[in-house]
Amino acid sequence: EIARIKAQDEAFALQDVPLSSVVRSIIGSARSLGIRVVKERCSANVLRNGKISMKDPSGRSSV
């Protein structure tokens, strides 16, 4: 979803960049900022006490 929106940016749209390249660009930027990129979607993200609590399908939470 993010890549589809980002692909509309002038820098990507003018060069007719494939969506897969936009995805790789976003992932690279995220990693360089220290953001861990995962393939799985989290079932719930809840902000509590300044931390993001992610619950897996079993209901257990991890940070």
N, C-alpha and C positions, 0 to 999 in steps of 0.2 A: 504494500500500500504506500509506504513512504517513497519508494523508488518511482512509482507511477506519478506521484505528485512532483517529486524532484525532477523527473524527466521533462516536465513542462518548463523548467527554468530555462532562461534564454541561452545560457552556456551549453546546456545539453541539447536543447531543441534545435538550435542553429546548426549543430554538427550532426544531427540525426543519429545520436548515440543510442546503441541498442540497450534495452532495459536491463539486460544482464550486466552490462558495463556500469550502468548507474548503480545497480545493487552492489557490485564490487567496490565502487567508489565510496558509497555510504558506509559499507562495512569497514573499509580501510580507514576512513575518517574516524569512525567510532572507536576502533581499536587504538588508533594513535592518541585518542583522548582518554584511554584507559577504561573504555566501556567494553565489557565482556559480551560478545555476540554469541547467541545460542540459536539452534535451529528450532527447538521446541517452544511452543507458546505456553505461557503460564496461565493457569486457570483463574488466578486472582492476584492482583497486586494491591496491597493495602499499605498506605503510608501511616506508620505509627511511630511516635517518639523519634521522628527524624530518620527512621529507617524504613526501607521498603521490605515488607514481608511478602514472600512469594510462596503460595501454597501449591504443592503438587497435587495430582489427582487423588491421592490417598488422604488428603487433608492435612498432612504434615507440613509444617512451614520451615523455610530455610532462608538464610540471608547471604 
